[in-house]
Amino acid sequence: MPERQTRRQFVGGAAALAAATVLGGANGSPALAKPPAATIAELRARLRGSLVRPTDAGWGDARALWNPRLDVSPRAIVLCERASDVSEVVRFARRRGWPVSARGGRHSFAGYSNAIGGIVADLSRMDAVSLDRERAIVHVGGGANVLDVYRELTLGHDIALPVGTCPTVGIAGLTIGGGFGRLMRRDGITADSLRAATVVLADGSVTTCSTSTKPALYWALRGGGAGCAIVTSMRFTARRTEDPIAFTLAFDWAKAGAALDAWQRTLPFAPRTLSYGRFRALRLPTGTLTATASGHWYGSDASLRTLLAPLIAVGPASTTLRKRAFADAALPDGVSRAGDGALSVKVEHFPNYQRSDFFSKPMPTDAIAALTAQIEQWPGVGGSGHEGGVQLDALGAVVNEHAAGATAFVHRSERFHCAYLSFWGATDTPDRAAACAQWTRDTHAAMRPYASGAAYQNYIDPELDGWERAYYGSNLARLRRVKHAYDPGNRFAFAQGVR
């Protein structure tokens, strides 16, 4: 992909920490001619983008992360506009011995995209998205986010990518960790659609990887988590859009456990016609308890009703099944579209703590009872927060058709994923905030005996014991070999990067 990577320069954010690297000397990449900058002033002079330090105006906004609970400060942030800016950052950090990270959406659940005491390559200006219709390939800049993809592809070309639902999540980070979304059971996770990526390596050189060029690096980029190189652009398979039937079943809380049980025994085992299926059980700050099942179906109304029969038998308080245009069904969360096509975006930033589990088989009755009891005890009631509870996403279908080692995303035998959610308010007392975070820990602990032991690397969790095995399982040894081959100096190290 040419180095025309900002929206202003070629089509046009948010980037993310990437995953696997190759040293120039190891792969034959040509060395850059000029020596790396030794001072911040020298680095600033070489950039097309801009450099921000703690003494500069705008530093507070530049260092802020998606989760206001996190307070992580680097020494400098470079707002990159081209791949050569990223190279300069990497080579400067190497010369100075500083930690280096990359980011765009700033969604790292542990704040790892801000290198503590180091320098950050922010790719959010490299956010262009374009379509090569003849080859059915989508080009995505390393700083593009979910909203960029929706705006440029779905609205602009009636093309879909299996990406996530939060508008500000960076596509690079989403892909590198796997990538859940509303099309994953039909088309695979985001990583399954990746065809090639251009990355900046640990020596500052640039290379491209695919099945035919540096296949080990390409394999690691598809679900191997972050920690070795910086993705500056990606190429994905383009997919045509279709209009689904969107469904929502809402249940009185007294039936939440029965509904969850019916959901877990039905939707994770559905055919790929069910592109996604979700169950959310929540307590709101008002004290209200809610339970809903939802999803998208690409078959007939009659076949959907047959699939949902066990849930309908529980007795939902309301049921909605409605054919929707794909552009409406694919709207990212918090985004609305006016009649003239104009988009409005409302993204709220609540302090939060989230953990996750995978489940390879349905939860027994006592596990469901323990889970619903935990939700009833969420301590955010009366505060200024958002919600506490769980979100379950069905896997199966195309997600599980790949072998565990086909990509670095190893979780191919899991049936569903469960995220434990706690979002409190910025004005809540420290005691309430601490209680809400502890609730997540307690709920996670209560469910661990029933879960598979695996965890989703995109829900990266600094408190997770045995995280390498939980994230990467049988692929860990291979990932370590890629890391050793391509980043033996561990230049892209962080607390939960593959070692």
C-alpha positions as CSV (number, residue, x, y, z in Angstrom):
1,M,0.0,0.0,0.0
2,P,1.5,3.4,-0.9
3,E,2.5,5.7,1.8
4,R,-0.5,8.0,1.3
5,Q,-2.0,7.1,4.6
6,T,-3.8,10.1,6.1
7,R,-7.4,10.8,5.2
8,R,-6.3,14.2,3.9
9,Q,-3.6,12.6,1.7
10,F,-5.4,9.7,0.0
11,V,-8.9,8.8,1.1
12,G,-9.5,9.2,4.5
13,G,-8.7,7.6,14.0
14,A,-7.2,5.0,15.8
15,A,-4.2,2.6,15.7
16,A,-3.1,-0.1,18.0
17,L,-0.2,-1.9,19.3
18,A,0.8,-4.5,16.7
19,A,2.2,-7.9,17.1
20,A,5.4,-9.4,15.6
21,T,8.5,-8.0,14.2
22,V,11.5,-8.6,12.0
23,L,14.9,-7.1,12.4
24,G,16.3,-5.6,9.2
25,G,19.5,-7.6,9.4
26,A,17.6,-10.8,9.8
27,N,15.3,-10.4,6.9
28,G,17.3,-8.5,4.4
29,S,15.5,-5.2,4.8
30,P,17.7,-2.3,3.8
31,A,19.1,-0.2,6.6
32,L,18.0,3.4,6.7
33,A,20.8,5.7,5.6
34,K,20.9,8.5,8.2
35,P,21.6,7.8,11.8
36,P,18.7,7.9,14.2
37,A,17.9,11.2,16.0
38,A,19.6,11.5,19.4
39,T,17.5,14.4,20.8
40,I,13.9,15.3,20.9
41,A,14.7,18.4,18.8
42,E,16.3,16.3,16.1
43,L,13.4,13.9,16.1
44,R,10.9,16.7,15.8
45,A,12.7,18.2,12.9
46,R,12.5,14.9,10.9
47,L,8.8,14.3,11.3
48,R,5.9,15.2,9.0
49,G,3.6,14.7,12.0
50,S,3.8,16.5,15.3
51,L,5.5,15.7,18.6
52,V,3.9,16.5,22.0
53,R,5.6,16.6,25.4
54,P,4.3,17.1,28.9
55,T,5.2,20.8,28.8
56,D,3.3,21.4,25.5
57,A,-0.3,22.6,25.1
58,G,-2.7,19.8,24.5
59,W,-0.6,17.2,26.5
60,G,-3.6,16.3,28.6
61,D,-5.7,15.3,25.6
62,A,-2.8,13.6,23.9
63,R,-2.1,11.3,26.8
64,A,-5.7,10.5,27.7
65,L,-6.8,7.0,27.2
66,W,-10.3,5.6,26.4
67,N,-10.7,4.4,30.0
68,P,-10.4,7.3,32.4
69,R,-9.6,4.9,35.2
70,L,-6.1,4.5,33.7
71,D,-3.4,7.1,34.3
72,V,-0.3,6.2,32.3
73,S,2.3,8.8,31.2
74,P,4.9,8.5,28.5
75,R,7.7,11.1,27.9
76,A,6.5,12.0,24.5
77,I,3.8,11.3,21.9
78,V,4.3,11.6,18.2
79,L,1.2,12.1,16.0
80,C,2.4,10.2,13.0
81,E,1.3,11.0,9.5
82,R,3.3,8.5,7.5
83,A,5.2,5.2,7.9
84,S,8.5,7.1,8.0
85,D,7.3,9.0,11.1
86,V,6.8,5.7,12.8
87,S,10.2,4.5,11.7
88,E,11.8,7.6,13.2
89,V,10.1,7.0,16.5
90,V,11.2,3.4,16.7
91,R,14.8,4.2,15.8
92,F,14.9,7.2,18.2
93,A,13.6,4.9,21.1
94,R,16.1,2.3,20.2
95,R,19.0,4.7,20.3
96,R,17.9,6.3,23.6
97,G,16.9,3.0,25.2
98,W,13.3,4.2,25.8
99,P,10.2,2.0,25.8
100,V,8.1,2.5,22.6
101,S,4.5,1.7,21.9
102,A,1.9,2.4,19.2
103,R,-1.7,3.3,19.5
104,G,-4.7,4.8,17.8
105,G,-8.0,3.9,19.5
106,R,-6.3,4.0,23.0
107,H,-8.5,1.1,24.0
108,S,-5.9,-1.1,25.7
109,F,-7.7,-2.3,28.8
110,A,-4.5,-2.0,30.8
111,G,-3.2,1.2,29.2
112,Y,-0.3,-0.5,27.5
113,S,-0.6,1.7,24.4
114,N,1.0,4.5,26.5
115,A,4.6,3.4,27.0
116,I,5.4,4.3,30.6
117,G,8.4,6.6,30.6
118,G,8.8,6.1,26.9
119,I,7.6,7.4,23.5
120,V,4.3,6.7,21.7
121,A,3.7,6.4,18.0
122,D,0.1,7.6,17.7
123,L,-1.2,6.5,14.3
124,S,-4.7,8.1,14.5
125,R,-3.9,10.5,11.6
126,M,-3.1,7.5,9.4
127,D,-6.8,6.6,9.1
128,A,-7.5,6.2,5.4
129,V,-9.8,3.4,4.2
130,S,-10.2,2.6,0.5
131,L,-11.6,-0.2,-1.7
132,D,-9.9,-1.9,-4.6
133,R,-13.2,-3.2,-6.1
134,E,-11.5,-5.0,-9.0
135,R,-9.4,-7.2,-6.6
136,A,-12.0,-7.2,-3.8
137,I,-9.4,-5.9,-1.4
138,V,-9.9,-3.2,1.3
139,H,-6.9,-1.1,2.3
140,V,-7.0,0.2,5.8
141,G,-4.6,2.6,7.4
142,G,-2.9,1.5,10.7
143,G,-4.8,4.3,12.5
144,A,-8.3,3.7,11.1
145,N,-11.1,2.8,13.5
146,V,-14.4,1.1,13.4
147,L,-16.2,4.3,12.5
148,D,-13.8,5.0,9.6
149,V,-14.5,1.5,8.2
150,Y,-18.2,1.9,8.5
151,R,-18.2,5.4,7.0
152,E,-15.9,4.6,4.0
153,L,-16.9,1.1,3.2
154,T,-20.4,0.4,4.4
155,L,-21.9,3.8,3.5
156,G,-19.5,4.5,0.6
157,H,-19.4,1.2,-1.2
158,D,-21.9,-1.3,0.4
159,I,-18.9,-3.3,1.6
160,A,-18.6,-5.0,5.0
161,L,-15.7,-6.1,7.1
162,P,-16.2,-8.2,10.2
163,V,-15.1,-5.6,12.7
164,G,-16.2,-4.6,16.2
165,T,-19.1,-2.4,17.4
166,C,-17.3,0.3,19.4
167,P,-16.7,3.2,16.9
168,T,-13.4,4.3,18.4
169,V,-11.7,0.9,18.6
170,G,-8.6,0.8,16.2
171,I,-8.8,-1.8,13.5
172,A,-5.1,-2.7,13.9
173,G,-5.4,-3.6,17.5
174,L,-8.7,-5.3,17.0
175,T,-7.2,-7.5,14.3
176,I,-4.0,-8.4,16.1
177,G,-6.0,-9.7,19.1
178,G,-8.6,-11.5,17.1
179,G,-11.6,-9.2,16.5
180,F,-15.2,-10.0,17.6
181,G,-18.2,-8.3,15.9
182,R,-21.6,-8.7,14.3
183,L,-20.3,-10.8,11.4
184,M,-17.9,-13.1,13.1
185,R,-20.0,-16.3,13.1
186,R,-20.7,-15.9,9.3
187,D,-17.4,-14.4,8.1
188,G,-14.9,-15.1,10.8
189,I,-13.2,-12.8,13.3
190,T,-11.5,-9.7,11.9
191,A,-8.1,-11.5,11.8
192,D,-9.5,-14.1,9.5
193,S,-10.0,-11.5,6.8
194,L,-6.5,-10.1,7.0
195,R,-4.6,-10.7,3.8
196,A,-1.4,-8.6,4.3
197,A,0.0,-6.0,6.6
198,T,2.8,-3.5,6.3
199,V,4.7,-3.0,9.6
200,V,7.6,-1.0,11.0
201,L,10.2,-3.3,12.5
202,A,12.3,-3.1,15.6
203,D,15.2,-1.5,13.6
204,G,12.9,1.1,12.0
205,S,12.7,-0.6,8.6
206,V,9.4,-1.3,6.9
207,T,8.3,-4.6,5.5
208,T,5.1,-6.3,4.3
209,C,4.0,-9.8,5.3
210,S,1.4,-12.2,3.9
211,T,1.1,-15.9,3.2
212,S,3.9,-15.7,0.7
213,T,6.1,-13.1,2.3
214,K,7.3,-13.6,5.9
215,P,4.4,-16.0,6.7
216,A,5.5,-16.5,10.3
217,L,5.0,-12.8,10.9
218,Y,1.7,-12.8,9.1
219,W,0.5,-15.8,11.1
220,A,1.4,-14.0,14.4
221,L,-0.4,-10.8,13.4
222,R,-3.7,-12.7,13.2
223,G,-4.5,-13.0,16.9
224,G,-1.1,-13.1,18.4
225,G,-1.6,-10.1,20.6
226,A,0.6,-7.0,20.9
227,G,4.3,-6.7,21.5
228,C,6.6,-6.8,18.5
229,A,6.1,-4.3,15.7
230,I,3.8,-1.5,14.6
231,V,1.2,-2.0,11.8
232,T,1.0,1.0,9.5
233,S,-1.4,-0.5,6.9
234,M,-3.5,-3.6,6.3
235,R,-5.3,-5.3,3.4
236,F,-8.5,-7.2,4.0
237,T,-10.8,-9.3,1.9
238,A,-13.9,-7.2,0.9
239,R,-17.3,-8.7,1.5
240,R,-20.7,-7.8,0.1
241,T,-23.4,-6.7,2.4
242,E,-26.8,-8.3,2.9
243,D,-29.7,-7.3,5.0
244,P,-30.2,-9.3,8.1
245,I,-33.2,-9.9,10.4
246,A,-32.3,-8.2,13.7
247,F,-33.9,-9.7,16.8
248,T,-34.1,-8.7,20.4
249,L,-35.8,-10.6,23.2
250,A,-36.2,-8.9,26.6
251,F,-36.9,-10.8,29.7
252,D,-38.1,-10.0,33.2
253,W,-35.3,-10.5,35.7
254,A,-37.1,-13.4,37.3
255,K,-36.6,-15.3,34.1
256,A,-33.0,-14.1,33.4
257,G,-31.4,-17.4,34.6
258,A,-33.7,-19.5,32.4
259,A,-33.2,-17.2,29.5
260,L,-29.4,-17.4,29.8
261,D,-29.5,-21.2,30.0
262,A,-31.7,-21.4,26.8
263,W,-29.4,-18.9,25.1
264,Q,-26.2,-20.9,25.9
265,R,-27.7,-24.1,24.6
266,T,-29.0,-22.6,21.4
267,L,-27.2,-19.7,19.8
268,P,-23.5,-20.9,20.2
269,F,-24.6,-24.1,18.3
270,A,-26.5,-22.3,15.5
271,P,-25.5,-22.4,11.8
272,R,-23.4,-19.5,10.3
273,T,-26.7,-17.9,9.2
274,L,-26.6,-16.4,12.7
275,S,-23.8,-13.9,12.2
276,Y,-23.8,-13.0,15.9
277,G,-25.7,-13.8,19.0
278,R,-25.4,-11.9,22.3
279,F,-26.9,-12.1,25.8
280,R,-26.6,-9.2,28.2
281,A,-27.6,-9.3,31.9
282,L,-27.1,-6.0,33.7
283,R,-27.8,-3.9,36.7
284,L,-28.1,-0.2,36.1
285,P,-27.3,2.6,38.6
286,T,-31.1,3.0,39.1
287,G,-31.1,-0.5,40.4
288,T,-33.0,-1.9,37.4
289,L,-32.0,-5.4,36.3
290,T,-32.2,-6.3,32.6
291,A,-31.7,-9.4,30.5
292,T,-31.8,-9.4,26.7
293,A,-30.8,-11.7,23.9
294,S,-30.1,-10.2,20.5
295,G,-28.4,-10.9,17.2
296,H,-28.5,-10.9,13.4
297,W,-29.9,-13.6,11.2
298,Y,-29.3,-14.1,7.5
299,G,-32.0,-16.6,6.8
300,S,-35.8,-16.8,6.7
301,D,-38.1,-15.5,9.4
302,A,-39.5,-19.0,9.9
303,S,-36.1,-20.6,10.4
304,L,-35.1,-17.8,12.9
305,R,-38.3,-18.5,15.0
306,T,-37.4,-22.2,15.0
307,L,-33.9,-21.4,16.3
308,L,-35.3,-19.0,19.0
309,A,-38.0,-21.4,20.1
310,P,-36.2,-22.4,23.4
311,L,-35.8,-18.7,24.3
312,I,-39.4,-17.9,23.3
313,A,-40.5,-20.8,25.5
314,V,-39.0,-19.0,28.5
315,G,-41.5,-16.2,28.0
316,P,-39.9,-12.9,27.0
317,A,-41.6,-9.7,28.0
318,S,-41.1,-8.4,24.5
319,T,-39.9,-9.9,21.2
320,T,-38.7,-7.9,18.1
321,L,-37.8,-9.5,14.8
322,R,-37.3,-7.0,12.0
323,K,-35.5,-6.9,8.6
324,R,-33.0,-4.1,8.6
325,A,-30.9,-2.6,5.9
326,F,-27.3,-3.6,6.5
327,A,-26.2,0.0,6.9
328,D,-28.6,0.4,9.8
329,A,-27.8,-3.0,11.3
330,A,-24.1,-2.3,11.2
331,L,-24.2,1.1,12.9
332,P,-21.5,1.2,15.6
333,D,-22.6,1.6,19.2
334,G,-23.5,5.2,20.0
335,V,-23.7,6.2,16.3
336,S,-26.9,7.4,14.7
337,R,-27.6,8.1,11.0
338,A,-30.0,10.8,9.9
339,G,-32.3,10.6,6.9
340,D,-29.7,12.4,4.7
341,G,-27.0,10.0,5.8
342,A,-25.3,12.3,8.2
343,L,-23.7,10.5,11.2
344,S,-23.7,11.7,14.8
345,V,-21.5,10.0,17.3
346,K,-21.9,9.9,21.1
347,V,-19.1,8.1,22.9
348,E,-19.1,8.3,26.7
349,H,-16.1,7.6,28.7
350,F,-16.9,5.8,32.0
351,P,-14.1,4.5,34.3
352,N,-14.3,0.8,34.1
353,Y,-12.8,-2.6,34.8
354,Q,-13.5,-5.6,32.6
355,R,-12.3,-9.2,32.7
356,S,-13.2,-12.2,30.5
357,D,-13.6,-15.9,30.2
358,F,-14.2,-18.4,27.4
359,F,-16.6,-21.3,27.9
360,S,-16.3,-24.5,26.0
361,K,-19.5,-26.0,27.3
362,P,-22.7,-24.7,28.8
363,M,-22.7,-23.4,32.4
364,P,-24.5,-25.7,34.9
365,T,-27.4,-24.5,36.9
366,D,-25.4,-23.5,39.9
367,A,-23.0,-21.4,37.8
368,I,-25.9,-19.5,36.4
369,A,-27.4,-18.9,39.8
370,A,-24.1,-17.7,41.1
371,L,-23.7,-15.3,38.1
372,T,-27.2,-13.8,38.4
373,A,-26.6,-13.4,42.1
374,Q,-23.4,-11.5,41.5
375,I,-25.2,-9.2,39.0
376,E,-27.8,-8.4,41.6
377,Q,-25.0,-7.3,43.9
378,W,-23.3,-4.8,41.6
379,P,-22.4,-1.9,43.9
380,G,-22.9,0.9,41.4
381,V,-26.5,1.6,42.3
382,G,-27.1,5.2,43.3
383,G,-23.9,6.4,41.5
384,S,-23.3,8.2,38.3
385,G,-22.0,5.3,36.3
386,H,-23.3,3.2,33.4
387,E,-23.8,-0.5,34.2
388,G,-22.5,-3.7,35.8
389,G,-23.1,-7.2,34.6
390,V,-22.1,-9.6,31.8
391,Q,-22.0,-9.7,28.0
392,L,-22.0,-13.2,26.4
393,D,-21.1,-13.6,22.7
394,A,-21.7,-16.8,20.8
395,L,-18.8,-18.3,18.9
396,G,-19.1,-21.5,16.9
397,A,-19.9,-21.6,13.2
398,V,-17.0,-20.1,11.1
399,V,-15.1,-19.0,14.2
400,N,-14.7,-22.7,15.1
401,E,-14.1,-24.0,11.6
402,H,-10.4,-23.0,11.7
403,A,-7.8,-25.2,13.4
404,A,-6.3,-23.8,16.6
405,G,-3.0,-23.2,14.9
406,A,-4.2,-21.9,11.6
407,T,-3.9,-18.4,13.0
408,A,-2.4,-17.1,16.2
409,F,-5.9,-16.8,17.6
410,V,-6.1,-20.1,19.3
411,H,-9.7,-20.1,20.8
412,R,-11.3,-22.1,18.0
413,S,-13.0,-24.7,20.2
414,E,-14.7,-22.3,22.6
415,R,-18.5,-22.0,22.4
416,F,-19.0,-18.5,23.9
417,H,-17.1,-15.6,25.4
418,C,-18.2,-13.9,28.6
419,A,-17.1,-10.3,29.6
420,Y,-17.6,-9.1,33.1
421,L,-18.4,-5.4,32.9
422,S,-18.3,-2.7,35.5
423,F,-18.7,0.9,34.5
424,W,-18.9,3.5,37.2
425,G,-19.1,7.3,37.2
426,A,-16.3,9.8,37.1
427,T,-18.0,11.6,40.0
428,D,-18.5,8.5,42.1
429,T,-16.6,8.3,45.4
430,P,-13.3,6.4,45.6
431,D,-15.0,3.8,47.8
432,R,-17.7,3.2,45.2
433,A,-15.2,3.0,42.4
434,A,-13.1,0.5,44.4
435,A,-16.2,-1.6,45.1
436,C,-17.2,-1.6,41.4
437,A,-13.7,-2.8,40.4
438,Q,-13.7,-5.4,43.2
439,W,-17.1,-6.6,41.9
440,T,-15.4,-7.5,38.6
441,R,-12.7,-9.5,40.4
442,D,-15.2,-11.3,42.5
443,T,-17.5,-12.2,39.6
444,H,-14.6,-13.4,37.6
445,A,-13.4,-15.6,40.5
446,A,-16.9,-17.0,41.0
447,M,-17.0,-18.1,37.3
448,R,-13.5,-19.5,36.9
449,P,-14.4,-23.0,38.1
450,Y,-16.9,-23.3,35.2
451,A,-14.9,-21.6,32.4
452,S,-12.3,-23.2,30.1
453,G,-9.4,-21.3,31.6
454,A,-8.8,-19.3,28.4
455,A,-9.2,-15.5,28.1
456,Y,-9.5,-13.0,25.3
457,Q,-6.3,-11.1,24.6
458,N,-8.2,-8.1,23.4
459,Y,-9.6,-7.9,27.0
460,I,-6.1,-7.7,28.2
461,D,-6.0,-8.0,32.0
462,P,-3.0,-7.0,34.1
463,E,-4.3,-9.0,37.1
464,L,-4.8,-12.3,35.2
465,D,-2.7,-15.2,36.5
466,G,-1.2,-17.4,33.8
467,W,-2.1,-14.9,31.1
468,E,0.3,-16.3,28.4
469,R,-1.4,-19.7,28.4
470,A,-4.9,-18.2,28.9
471,Y,-4.4,-15.9,25.8
472,Y,-2.4,-18.1,23.5
473,G,-2.7,-21.7,24.7
474,S,-1.1,-24.2,22.3
475,N,0.1,-21.4,20.1
476,L,2.3,-19.9,22.8
477,A,5.5,-21.8,21.9
478,R,5.2,-20.8,18.2
479,L,4.6,-17.2,19.1
480,R,7.7,-17.2,21.3
481,R,9.7,-18.6,18.4
482,V,8.4,-15.7,16.2
483,K,9.3,-13.2,18.9
484,H,12.8,-14.7,19.2
485,A,13.4,-14.7,15.5
486,Y,12.1,-11.2,14.8
487,D,12.7,-9.3,18.0
488,P,15.5,-10.9,20.0
489,G,16.3,-7.6,21.7
490,N,12.7,-7.3,23.0
491,R,12.4,-3.7,21.8
492,F,8.6,-3.8,21.8
493,A,8.3,-5.2,25.3
494,F,5.5,-4.4,27.7
495,A,4.1,-6.2,30.7
496,Q,1.9,-8.7,28.9
497,G,3.7,-9.0,25.6
498,V,4.9,-12.4,24.4
499,R,8.4,-12.9,25.8
